[in-house]
Amino acid sequence: MKYPLQISLCGFGGQGIVLSSVILGTAVVTKGGLYAVQTQSYGSEARGGQCQAELIVDERPVASPVSDDKDILVCMFQDAYNRYVPTVKKDGMLVIDPDLVTNPDRNIACTYAVPATEMAVELGNRMAANMVMLGFLSESTGILKLDDLKDVVADHVSERFRELNMKAIDAGAGFAKDNGFYRRQAG
């Protein structure tokens, strides 16, 4: 993994985009020994409108919370895709939910269609799609160990959703493995 690593997650308000970014950032800092800064923005509508969270991860303290070009872009909504896809590097990684991003029109070196919402629905709650994506990112990029991600999720989500979120993380990681999108885990 080459640092600094610029990651952006985008979708619509209510999908847990910001929570995903906070959890990922917390995990790489507390479990991976890296540095991270996280920012977020919402459309004027808040819930239901566009939402974006950005995370910069590095081996050294991060000097600026802003980056122009993203190494990894996770899109969970077509309008957010349209707005943020120009920011991902051509040799970067694009992850889309194909049920919600139905018209991907940019050629990115590594593009993955992860049916996160469909998988979350099969687990019992569509709101776990963000955790499916985190499991996929953990397994496909090797940015952190799956157990480390789960530890941080356990600390940040309500106990009543913990089991569902753990299953969703496992489902996303399993999707990466089953489809050959696997990289050696960090550590």
Phi and psi restraints in degrees (value plus and minus 20) as a CYANA .aco file:
   2 LYS   PHI    -119.7   -79.7
   2 LYS   PSI     110.6   150.6
   3 TYR   PHI    -131.4   -91.4
   3 TYR   PSI     132.7   172.7
   4 PRO   PHI     -89.2   -49.2
   4 PRO   PSI     130.7   170.7
   5 LEU   PHI    -133.3   -93.3
   5 LEU   PSI      99.4   139.4
   6 GLN   PHI    -120.9   -80.9
   6 GLN   PSI      99.7   139.7
   7 ILE   PHI    -141.2  -101.2
   7 ILE   PSI     115.9   155.9
   8 SER   PHI    -150.2  -110.2
   8 SER   PSI     114.1   154.1
   9 LEU   PHI    -136.7   -96.7
   9 LEU   PSI     113.4   153.4
  10 CYS   PHI    -162.0  -122.0
  10 CYS   PSI     133.3   173.3
  11 GLY   PHI    -197.9  -157.9
  11 GLY   PSI    -159.7  -119.7
  12 PHE   PHI    -141.7  -101.7
  12 PHE   PSI     133.9   173.9
  13 GLY   PHI     -76.4   -36.4
  13 GLY   PSI     113.9   153.9
  14 GLY   PHI      85.1   125.1
  14 GLY   PSI     -29.0    11.0
  15 GLN   PHI    -107.3   -67.3
  15 GLN   PSI     -26.3    13.7
  16 GLY   PHI      63.4   103.4
  16 GLY   PSI       5.0    45.0
  17 ILE   PHI     -82.5   -42.5
  17 ILE   PSI     -69.5   -29.5
  18 VAL   PHI     -85.2   -45.2
  18 VAL   PSI     -63.9   -23.9
  19 LEU   PHI     -77.7   -37.7
  19 LEU   PSI     -61.9   -21.9
  20 SER   PHI     -79.7   -39.7
  20 SER   PSI     -63.4   -23.4
  21 SER   PHI     -86.0   -46.0
  21 SER   PSI     -62.2   -22.2
  22 VAL   PHI     -83.1   -43.1
  22 VAL   PSI     -65.4   -25.4
  23 ILE   PHI     -83.1   -43.1
  23 ILE   PSI     -66.6   -26.6
  24 LEU   PHI     -81.3   -41.3
  24 LEU   PSI     -65.5   -25.5
  25 GLY   PHI     -83.0   -43.0
  25 GLY   PSI     -63.6   -23.6
  26 THR   PHI     -82.4   -42.4
  26 THR   PSI     -61.9   -21.9
  27 ALA   PHI     -84.5   -44.5
  27 ALA   PSI     -64.5   -24.5
  28 VAL   PHI     -89.2   -49.2
  28 VAL   PSI     -47.7    -7.7
  29 VAL   PHI     -99.6   -59.6
  29 VAL   PSI     -73.6   -33.6
  30 THR   PHI     -99.0   -59.0
  30 THR   PSI     -48.3    -8.3
  31 LYS   PHI    -127.8   -87.8
  31 LYS   PSI     -49.3    -9.3
  32 GLY   PHI    -120.2   -80.2
  32 GLY   PSI     -27.1    12.9
  33 GLY   PHI      48.8    88.8
  33 GLY   PSI       2.4    42.4
  34 LEU   PHI    -122.2   -82.2
  34 LEU   PSI     155.8   195.8
  35 TYR   PHI    -127.2   -87.2
  35 TYR   PSI     130.6   170.6
  36 ALA   PHI    -174.8  -134.8
  36 ALA   PSI     129.5   169.5
  37 VAL   PHI    -148.8  -108.8
  37 VAL   PSI     127.7   167.7
  38 GLN   PHI    -152.5  -112.5
  38 GLN   PSI     116.6   156.6
  39 THR   PHI    -150.9  -110.9
  39 THR   PSI     145.0   185.0
  40 GLN   PHI    -169.9  -129.9
  40 GLN   PSI     136.7   176.7
  41 SER   PHI    -167.7  -127.7
  41 SER   PSI     129.8   169.8
  42 TYR   PHI    -146.4  -106.4
  42 TYR   PSI     132.1   172.1
  43 GLY   PHI     -91.9   -51.9
  43 GLY   PSI     149.2   189.2
  44 SER   PHI     -84.1   -44.1
  44 SER   PSI     -38.3     1.7
  45 GLU   PHI    -100.4   -60.4
  45 GLU   PSI     -36.9     3.1
  46 ALA   PHI      41.5    81.5
  46 ALA   PSI    -129.2   -89.2
  47 ARG   PHI     -86.9   -46.9
  47 ARG   PSI     105.0   145.0
  48 GLY   PHI      76.4   116.4
  48 GLY   PSI     -40.4    -0.4
  49 GLY   PHI    -112.4   -72.4
  49 GLY   PSI     157.1   197.1
  50 GLN   PHI     -81.0   -41.0
  50 GLN   PSI     125.8   165.8
  51 CYS   PHI    -163.6  -123.6
  51 CYS   PSI     120.7   160.7
  52 GLN   PHI    -164.2  -124.2
  52 GLN   PSI     119.5   159.5
  53 ALA   PHI    -151.1  -111.1
  53 ALA   PSI     117.3   157.3
  54 GLU   PHI    -139.4   -99.4
  54 GLU   PSI     120.7   160.7
  55 LEU   PHI    -153.4  -113.4
  55 LEU   PSI     109.3   149.3
  56 ILE   PHI    -134.5   -94.5
  56 ILE   PSI     104.7   144.7
  57 VAL   PHI    -137.2   -97.2
  57 VAL   PSI     114.9   154.9
  58 ASP   PHI    -169.8  -129.8
  58 ASP   PSI     145.1   185.1
  59 GLU   PHI    -102.6   -62.6
  59 GLU   PSI     -32.8     7.2
  60 ARG   PHI    -142.3  -102.3
  60 ARG   PSI     144.0   184.0
  61 PRO   PHI     -74.1   -34.1
  61 PRO   PSI     120.5   160.5
  62 VAL   PHI    -108.3   -68.3
  62 VAL   PSI     102.6   142.6
  63 ALA   PHI     -99.9   -59.9
  63 ALA   PSI     -48.9    -8.9
  64 SER   PHI    -156.2  -116.2
  64 SER   PSI     118.6   158.6
  65 PRO   PHI    -103.1   -63.1
  65 PRO   PSI     -13.2    26.8
  66 VAL   PHI    -140.8  -100.8
  66 VAL   PSI     118.5   158.5
  67 SER   PHI    -157.9  -117.9
  67 SER   PSI     124.2   164.2
  68 ASP   PHI    -102.5   -62.5
  68 ASP   PSI     -62.9   -22.9
  69 ASP   PHI    -132.4   -92.4
  69 ASP   PSI     110.2   150.2
  70 LYS   PHI    -116.8   -76.8
  70 LYS   PSI     121.1   161.1
  71 ASP   PHI    -101.7   -61.7
  71 ASP   PSI     -56.7   -16.7
  72 ILE   PHI    -151.3  -111.3
  72 ILE   PSI     110.1   150.1
  73 LEU   PHI    -147.0  -107.0
  73 LEU   PSI     102.9   142.9
  74 VAL   PHI    -129.3   -89.3
  74 VAL   PSI     100.4   140.4
  75 CYS   PHI    -138.6   -98.6
  75 CYS   PSI     107.8   147.8
  76 MET   PHI    -143.9  -103.9
  76 MET   PSI       6.1    46.1
  77 PHE   PHI    -188.8  -148.8
  77 PHE   PSI     114.2   154.2
  78 GLN   PHI     -79.0   -39.0
  78 GLN   PSI     -66.4   -26.4
  79 ASP   PHI     -81.6   -41.6
  79 ASP   PSI     -59.1   -19.1
  80 ALA   PHI     -87.2   -47.2
  80 ALA   PSI     -59.8   -19.8
  81 TYR   PHI     -77.0   -37.0
  81 TYR   PSI     -70.5   -30.5
  82 ASN   PHI     -75.7   -35.7
  82 ASN   PSI     -59.3   -19.3
  83 ARG   PHI     -96.3   -56.3
  83 ARG   PSI     -61.0   -21.0
  84 TYR   PHI    -122.3   -82.3
  84 TYR   PSI     -33.8     6.2
  85 VAL   PHI     -81.2   -41.2
  85 VAL   PSI     -49.7    -9.7
  86 PRO   PHI     -83.4   -43.4
  86 PRO   PSI     -34.6     5.4
  87 THR   PHI    -106.5   -66.5
  87 THR   PSI     -33.7     6.3
  88 VAL   PHI    -103.6   -63.6
  88 VAL   PSI     117.2   157.2
  89 LYS   PHI     -83.5   -43.5
  89 LYS   PSI     126.9   166.9
  90 LYS   PHI     -79.8   -39.8
  90 LYS   PSI     -51.1   -11.1
  91 ASP   PHI    -117.1   -77.1
  91 ASP   PSI      -2.4    37.6
  92 GLY   PHI    -106.5   -66.5
  92 GLY   PSI    -185.3  -145.3
  93 MET   PHI    -141.1  -101.1
  93 MET   PSI     106.6   146.6
  94 LEU   PHI    -136.6   -96.6
  94 LEU   PSI     106.8   146.8
  95 VAL   PHI    -140.8  -100.8
  95 VAL   PSI     103.4   143.4
  96 ILE   PHI    -142.9  -102.9
  96 ILE   PSI     134.3   174.3
  97 ASP   PHI    -114.9   -74.9
  97 ASP   PSI      89.2   129.2
  98 PRO   PHI     -86.4   -46.4
  98 PRO   PSI     -36.5     3.5
  99 ASP   PHI     -96.7   -56.7
  99 ASP   PSI     -43.2    -3.2
 100 LEU   PHI    -134.5   -94.5
 100 LEU   PSI     -38.3     1.7
 101 VAL   PHI    -135.4   -95.4
 101 VAL   PSI      72.7   112.7
 102 THR   PHI    -117.0   -77.0
 102 THR   PSI     -27.2    12.8
 103 ASN   PHI    -154.5  -114.5
 103 ASN   PSI      42.6    82.6
 104 PRO   PHI     -92.8   -52.8
 104 PRO   PSI     104.1   144.1
 105 ASP   PHI    -146.1  -106.1
 105 ASP   PSI      -4.1    35.9
 106 ARG   PHI    -140.3  -100.3
 106 ARG   PSI     114.9   154.9
 107 ASN   PHI    -107.6   -67.6
 107 ASN   PSI      84.8   124.8
 108 ILE   PHI    -129.2   -89.2
 108 ILE   PSI     122.0   162.0
 109 ALA   PHI     -69.7   -29.7
 109 ALA   PSI     -69.5   -29.5
 110 CYS   PHI    -139.2   -99.2
 110 CYS   PSI      82.0   122.0
 111 THR   PHI    -136.0   -96.0
 111 THR   PSI     108.1   148.1
 112 TYR   PHI    -143.7  -103.7
 112 TYR   PSI     111.7   151.7
 113 ALA   PHI    -120.1   -80.1
 113 ALA   PSI      90.0   130.0
 114 VAL   PHI    -132.7   -92.7
 114 VAL   PSI      92.5   132.5
 115 PRO   PHI     -95.4   -55.4
 115 PRO   PSI      42.9    82.9
 116 ALA   PHI     -82.4   -42.4
 116 ALA   PSI     -63.5   -23.5
 117 THR   PHI     -86.6   -46.6
 117 THR   PSI     -64.8   -24.8
 118 GLU   PHI     -79.4   -39.4
 118 GLU   PSI     -63.7   -23.7
 119 MET   PHI     -84.6   -44.6
 119 MET   PSI     -61.0   -21.0
 120 ALA   PHI     -85.3   -45.3
 120 ALA   PSI     -60.3   -20.3
 121 VAL   PHI     -80.7   -40.7
 121 VAL   PSI     -62.9   -22.9
 122 GLU   PHI     -82.1   -42.1
 122 GLU   PSI     -48.8    -8.8
 123 LEU   PHI    -102.1   -62.1
 123 LEU   PSI     -32.6     7.4
 124 GLY   PHI     100.8   140.8
 124 GLY   PSI     -29.8    10.2
 125 ASN   PHI    -179.7  -139.7
 125 ASN   PSI      97.1   137.1
 126 ARG   PHI     -80.7   -40.7
 126 ARG   PSI     -40.8    -0.8
 127 MET   PHI     -90.6   -50.6
 127 MET   PSI     -27.9    12.1
 128 ALA   PHI    -107.5   -67.5
 128 ALA   PSI     -14.6    25.4
 129 ALA   PHI     -79.3   -39.3
 129 ALA   PSI     -54.8   -14.8
 130 ASN   PHI     -82.7   -42.7
 130 ASN   PSI     -55.6   -15.6
 131 MET   PHI     -93.6   -53.6
 131 MET   PSI     -52.5   -12.5
 132 VAL   PHI     -79.2   -39.2
 132 VAL   PSI     -65.3   -25.3
 133 MET   PHI     -83.4   -43.4
 133 MET   PSI     -59.9   -19.9
 134 LEU   PHI     -84.7   -44.7
 134 LEU   PSI     -61.1   -21.1
 135 GLY   PHI     -81.7   -41.7
 135 GLY   PSI     -62.2   -22.2
 136 PHE   PHI     -82.1   -42.1
 136 PHE   PSI     -66.5   -26.5
 137 LEU   PHI     -81.9   -41.9
 137 LEU   PSI     -63.0   -23.0
 138 SER   PHI     -78.7   -38.7
 138 SER   PSI     -67.8   -27.8
 139 GLU   PHI     -95.2   -55.2
 139 GLU   PSI     -59.1   -19.1
 140 SER   PHI    -101.2   -61.2
 140 SER   PSI     -46.8    -6.8
 141 THR   PHI    -122.6   -82.6
 141 THR   PSI     -43.6    -3.6
 142 GLY   PHI      52.5    92.5
 142 GLY   PSI      -3.1    36.9
 143 ILE   PHI     -84.5   -44.5
 143 ILE   PSI     -48.5    -8.5
 144 LEU   PHI    -178.5  -138.5
 144 LEU   PSI     140.5   180.5
 145 LYS   PHI     -92.0   -52.0
 145 LYS   PSI     124.5   164.5
 146 LEU   PHI     -79.9   -39.9
 146 LEU   PSI     -61.0   -21.0
 147 ASP   PHI     -83.4   -43.4
 147 ASP   PSI     -55.8   -15.8
 148 ASP   PHI     -86.0   -46.0
 148 ASP   PSI     -61.7   -21.7
 149 LEU   PHI     -80.2   -40.2
 149 LEU   PSI     -66.0   -26.0
 150 LYS   PHI     -83.2   -43.2
 150 LYS   PSI     -58.7   -18.7
 151 ASP   PHI     -79.0   -39.0
 151 ASP   PSI     -64.5   -24.5
 152 VAL   PHI     -89.7   -49.7
 152 VAL   PSI     -60.7   -20.7
 153 VAL   PHI     -80.2   -40.2
 153 VAL   PSI     -63.3   -23.3
 154 ALA   PHI     -78.7   -38.7
 154 ALA   PSI     -52.8   -12.8
 155 ASP   PHI    -100.3   -60.3
 155 ASP   PSI     -38.1     1.9
 156 HIS   PHI    -132.5   -92.5
 156 HIS   PSI     -28.2    11.8
 157 VAL   PHI    -137.1   -97.1
 157 VAL   PSI     134.6   174.6
 158 SER   PHI     -79.1   -39.1
 158 SER   PSI     123.2   163.2
 159 GLU   PHI     -77.3   -37.3
 159 GLU   PSI     -53.3   -13.3
 160 ARG   PHI     -89.2   -49.2
 160 ARG   PSI     -38.1     1.9
 161 PHE   PHI    -126.0   -86.0
 161 PHE   PSI     -22.0    18.0
 162 ARG   PHI     -80.3   -40.3
 162 ARG   PSI     -68.8   -28.8
 163 GLU   PHI     -81.8   -41.8
 163 GLU   PSI     -64.4   -24.4
 164 LEU   PHI     -79.7   -39.7
 164 LEU   PSI     -65.4   -25.4
 165 ASN   PHI     -84.4   -44.4
 165 ASN   PSI     -57.9   -17.9
 166 MET   PHI     -85.3   -45.3
 166 MET   PSI     -61.6   -21.6
 167 LYS   PHI     -83.6   -43.6
 167 LYS   PSI     -58.6   -18.6
 168 ALA   PHI     -86.3   -46.3
 168 ALA   PSI     -61.6   -21.6
 169 ILE   PHI     -81.2   -41.2
 169 ILE   PSI     -66.1   -26.1
 170 ASP   PHI     -81.2   -41.2
 170 ASP   PSI     -58.7   -18.7
 171 ALA   PHI     -84.1   -44.1
 171 ALA   PSI     -63.0   -23.0
 172 GLY   PHI     -85.5   -45.5
 172 GLY   PSI     -62.3   -22.3
 173 ALA   PHI     -85.4   -45.4
 173 ALA   PSI     -60.8   -20.8
 174 GLY   PHI     -82.9   -42.9
 174 GLY   PSI     -58.5   -18.5
 175 PHE   PHI     -81.6   -41.6
 175 PHE   PSI     -62.5   -22.5
 176 ALA   PHI     -81.8   -41.8
 176 ALA   PSI     -66.9   -26.9
 177 LYS   PHI     -84.1   -44.1
 177 LYS   PSI     -67.7   -27.7
 178 ASP   PHI     -82.5   -42.5
 178 ASP   PSI     -45.8    -5.8
 179 ASN   PHI    -124.7   -84.7
 179 ASN   PSI      -9.7    30.3
 180 GLY   PHI      55.1    95.1
 180 GLY   PSI      -0.2    39.8
 181 PHE   PHI    -118.9   -78.9
 181 PHE   PSI      32.6    72.6
 182 TYR   PHI    -133.3   -93.3
 182 TYR   PSI     117.1   157.1
 183 ARG   PHI    -148.2  -108.2
 183 ARG   PSI     133.0   173.0
 184 ARG   PHI     -77.7   -37.7
 184 ARG   PSI     113.9   153.9
 185 GLN   PHI     -87.6   -47.6
 185 GLN   PSI     131.7   171.7
 186 ALA   PHI     -82.4   -42.4
 186 ALA   PSI     138.1   178.1
